[in-house]
Amino acid sequence: MKNPNQASQPSLSEKIISAGVWAIGLLNFIILIPFATLLMIIFKPNVYDNTVKFLCRLFIRSLFIKVVPQGYENFNPGKTYIFMSNHVNIFDVFILNGFIPNFVRGVELEDHFRWFVYGAAIRRFGNIPISHKNPRQALVSLNKAEEALKSGTSIIILPEGGRTLDGNFKPFKRGAFRLAKNAGFDIVPMVLKDAYRVKRKGNNLIRPGTVYCRFGEVIPREVIDRMTPDELRETIRDAMQGLLERRVFAH
């Protein structure tokens, strides 16, 4: 049976469009990332944060990707949360930082911090590197994320630990749920729906289109406290799966 997420072979016109989008996106990246980094050097986070969010949204739009946020009414933009999202492609970080209204930072794979220009930018921004090869170092990173939460910074965690290969969830890693249990903050499950149609791992083609950034109902800490990490993992996964499968979602 054919996987519903499986894309057809790209046509010549799609390849030409994709090449053009990459060229425009790269040009914007070269301009916006150094500018954002300069803002981070000059100003304090509470001053530059909204501007960086705007630049993230601008970069995504320059790729002819329209993002439709849904479910803002489910949480308070002034509170501190753990946001848990699926991980689809290399543009996720820009969508998440651009469309989550809270003051938020991400837990991101340590390899990204070695990327030219981008690595310096996310380090300055305050994202937290995490290792998937060294469990002890990963624990240190999760402790840093917990400290950030207690200081009033919301945290983005991608519990799959890597980008999907087929549009479906990869197994969720337990570390994210141990952090959630220890930190004692509400969780907002969320998904990036249709991002796999736009861009996927292992394929350089960009198909401009719409991505729905969907926020689910908050899972309060009182409920989290009554669950084991494994029970919490299944609860979050079910909530995220429901968000992906829901056809109609109120704006």
C-alpha positions as CSV (number, residue, x, y, z in Angstrom):
1,M,0.0,0.0,0.0
2,K,1.3,3.4,-0.9
3,N,2.2,5.6,2.0
4,P,-0.2,8.7,2.0
5,N,2.8,10.9,2.8
6,Q,4.8,9.6,-0.2
7,A,5.3,12.4,-2.7
8,S,5.1,11.8,-6.4
9,Q,8.3,12.3,-8.5
10,P,8.9,16.0,-9.0
11,S,8.2,17.5,-12.3
12,L,10.6,19.8,-14.1
13,S,8.6,22.8,-13.2
14,E,8.7,21.8,-9.5
15,K,12.5,21.4,-9.7
16,I,12.8,24.9,-11.3
17,I,10.5,26.5,-8.7
18,S,12.4,24.7,-5.9
19,A,15.8,26.0,-7.1
20,G,14.4,29.5,-7.3
21,V,13.0,29.3,-3.8
22,W,16.3,28.0,-2.5
23,A,18.1,30.9,-4.1
24,I,15.7,33.4,-2.6
25,G,15.8,31.7,0.8
26,L,19.6,31.6,0.9
27,L,19.9,35.3,0.0
28,N,17.5,36.1,2.9
29,F,19.3,33.8,5.2
30,I,22.6,35.6,4.5
31,I,21.0,38.9,5.3
32,L,18.7,38.1,8.2
33,I,20.9,35.7,10.3
34,P,23.8,38.2,10.7
35,F,21.3,41.0,11.3
36,A,19.5,39.0,14.0
37,T,22.9,38.0,15.6
38,L,23.9,41.7,15.7
39,L,20.6,42.5,17.5
40,M,21.4,39.8,20.1
41,I,24.8,41.3,20.7
42,I,23.6,44.8,21.2
43,F,20.3,44.4,23.0
44,K,18.9,42.3,25.8
45,P,16.7,39.3,25.0
46,N,13.5,41.1,26.2
47,V,14.2,43.8,23.7
48,Y,15.2,41.8,20.6
49,D,13.0,38.8,21.0
50,N,9.9,40.1,19.1
51,T,12.1,41.3,16.3
52,V,13.8,37.9,16.0
53,K,10.3,36.3,15.9
54,F,9.4,38.6,13.1
55,L,12.6,37.8,11.2
56,C,11.9,34.1,11.5
57,R,8.4,34.6,10.1
58,L,9.8,36.8,7.3
59,F,12.4,34.1,6.4
60,I,9.7,31.4,6.2
61,R,7.5,33.6,4.0
62,S,10.5,34.3,1.7
63,L,10.4,30.5,1.0
64,F,6.8,30.9,-0.1
65,I,5.7,28.9,2.9
66,K,2.5,30.2,4.5
67,V,2.1,29.3,8.2
68,V,-1.4,29.2,9.7
69,P,-1.3,29.2,13.5
70,Q,-4.2,27.4,15.1
71,G,-5.1,27.0,18.8
72,Y,-3.6,30.2,20.4
73,E,-6.7,30.3,22.6
74,N,-5.5,27.1,24.3
75,F,-2.7,28.7,26.3
76,N,-1.5,32.0,27.8
77,P,1.3,33.8,25.9
78,G,2.5,35.3,29.2
79,K,3.1,32.0,31.0
80,T,5.9,29.6,31.0
81,Y,5.4,26.2,29.3
82,I,7.1,23.2,27.8
83,F,6.1,23.1,24.1
84,M,6.4,19.7,22.6
85,S,6.3,19.4,18.8
86,N,7.0,17.0,16.0
87,H,10.2,17.4,14.0
88,V,9.8,17.4,10.2
89,N,12.4,19.5,8.4
90,I,15.1,22.1,8.7
91,F,12.6,24.9,8.7
92,D,10.9,23.8,11.9
93,V,13.1,25.9,14.2
94,F,12.1,29.1,12.3
95,I,8.4,28.3,12.4
96,L,8.5,27.3,16.1
97,N,10.4,30.4,17.2
98,G,8.4,32.7,14.9
99,F,4.9,31.5,15.8
100,I,5.1,30.6,19.4
101,P,4.1,33.9,21.0
102,N,5.8,33.2,24.4
103,F,9.4,34.0,25.3
104,V,10.8,30.7,24.3
105,R,14.1,28.9,23.6
106,G,14.7,25.5,22.1
107,V,16.6,22.3,23.0
108,E,18.5,21.6,19.7
109,L,20.8,18.9,18.5
110,E,24.4,19.8,19.3
111,D,25.6,19.3,15.7
112,H,23.6,22.3,14.7
113,F,25.8,24.5,16.9
114,R,28.7,23.7,14.7
115,W,27.0,24.9,11.5
116,F,28.5,28.0,9.9
117,V,26.8,31.3,10.9
118,Y,23.6,29.5,12.1
119,G,25.4,27.8,15.0
120,A,26.8,31.1,16.3
121,A,23.3,32.6,16.0
122,I,21.4,30.0,17.9
123,R,24.1,29.9,20.6
124,R,23.8,33.6,21.1
125,F,20.0,33.3,21.0
126,G,20.2,30.9,24.0
127,N,19.1,27.6,22.5
128,I,20.4,24.6,24.4
129,P,22.6,22.0,22.7
130,I,21.8,18.4,23.4
131,S,23.8,15.2,22.6
132,H,22.1,12.1,21.3
133,K,25.4,10.1,21.6
134,N,26.4,11.0,25.2
135,P,23.7,10.3,27.8
136,R,25.6,12.1,30.6
137,Q,26.0,15.2,28.4
138,A,22.3,15.0,27.4
139,L,21.4,15.0,31.1
140,V,23.4,18.2,31.6
141,S,21.5,19.8,28.8
142,L,18.1,18.8,30.2
143,N,19.2,20.3,33.6
144,K,20.0,23.5,31.8
145,A,16.5,23.4,30.2
146,E,15.0,23.0,33.6
147,E,16.9,26.0,35.0
148,A,15.7,28.0,32.0
149,L,12.1,27.1,32.8
150,K,12.4,28.1,36.4
151,S,13.8,31.5,35.3
152,G,10.7,32.1,33.2
153,T,11.8,30.9,29.8
154,S,9.5,28.5,28.0
155,I,11.2,25.6,26.3
156,I,10.6,23.9,23.0
157,I,11.4,20.2,22.9
158,L,11.2,17.9,19.9
159,P,10.7,14.5,21.7
160,E,11.4,12.5,18.5
161,G,15.0,13.7,18.7
162,G,15.3,13.9,14.9
163,R,13.4,14.6,11.7
164,T,10.8,12.1,10.5
165,L,11.8,10.0,7.5
166,D,8.2,9.1,6.4
167,G,5.9,11.8,7.8
168,N,5.0,9.7,10.8
169,F,6.3,10.1,14.3
170,K,9.6,8.5,15.3
171,P,9.8,6.9,18.7
172,F,9.7,9.5,21.5
173,K,12.7,9.7,23.7
174,R,12.2,9.4,27.4
175,G,14.5,12.3,28.4
176,A,12.0,14.9,27.5
177,F,9.4,13.4,29.7
178,R,11.7,13.0,32.7
179,L,12.5,16.8,32.3
180,A,8.7,17.5,32.2
181,K,8.2,15.5,35.4
182,N,11.1,17.1,37.2
183,A,10.5,20.7,36.1
184,G,6.8,20.9,37.1
185,F,5.5,23.1,34.3
186,D,2.4,22.7,32.1
187,I,2.9,21.2,28.6
188,V,1.5,22.4,25.4
189,P,1.4,19.6,22.7
190,M,1.7,21.0,19.2
191,V,2.3,19.8,15.7
192,L,3.4,21.2,12.3
193,K,0.9,19.7,10.0
194,D,1.7,19.4,6.2
195,A,5.3,20.5,6.8
196,Y,6.3,17.1,5.3
197,R,4.7,18.0,2.1
198,V,6.7,21.2,1.9
199,K,10.1,19.8,2.7
200,R,11.4,16.4,4.0
201,K,14.7,15.0,5.2
202,G,16.8,13.4,2.4
203,N,15.2,15.5,-0.3
204,N,16.3,19.0,-1.3
205,L,13.0,19.8,-3.1
206,I,10.9,22.6,-1.6
207,R,7.2,22.5,-2.5
208,P,5.8,25.9,-1.5
209,G,2.6,25.6,0.4
210,T,0.8,25.9,3.7
211,V,1.9,24.6,7.1
212,Y,-0.6,24.5,10.0
213,C,1.1,25.3,13.3
214,R,-1.4,23.6,15.7
215,F,-1.5,24.0,19.4
216,G,-3.4,21.6,21.5
217,E,-4.9,21.9,25.0
218,V,-2.6,22.4,27.9
219,I,-1.7,19.4,30.0
220,P,-1.5,20.9,33.5
221,R,1.3,20.0,35.9
222,E,-1.2,18.5,38.4
223,V,-2.1,15.9,35.7
224,I,1.6,15.4,34.8
225,D,2.5,14.8,38.5
226,R,0.1,11.8,38.6
227,M,1.7,10.1,35.5
228,T,4.9,8.0,35.1
229,P,7.3,9.3,32.4
230,D,6.1,6.5,30.1
231,E,2.4,7.3,30.7
232,L,3.2,11.0,30.0
233,R,5.0,10.0,26.8
234,E,1.9,8.1,25.5
235,T,-0.4,11.0,26.5
236,I,1.6,13.6,24.6
237,R,2.0,11.3,21.6
238,D,-1.8,10.7,21.5
239,A,-2.5,14.4,21.8
240,M,-0.1,15.2,19.0
241,Q,-1.4,12.4,16.8
242,G,-4.9,13.8,17.3
243,L,-3.8,17.3,16.2
244,L,-2.2,15.8,13.1
245,E,-5.3,13.8,12.2
246,R,-7.9,16.5,12.8
247,R,-9.2,17.7,9.5
248,V,-11.0,20.9,10.7
249,F,-9.4,23.1,13.3
250,A,-10.8,26.4,14.5
251,H,-8.7,29.4,13.9
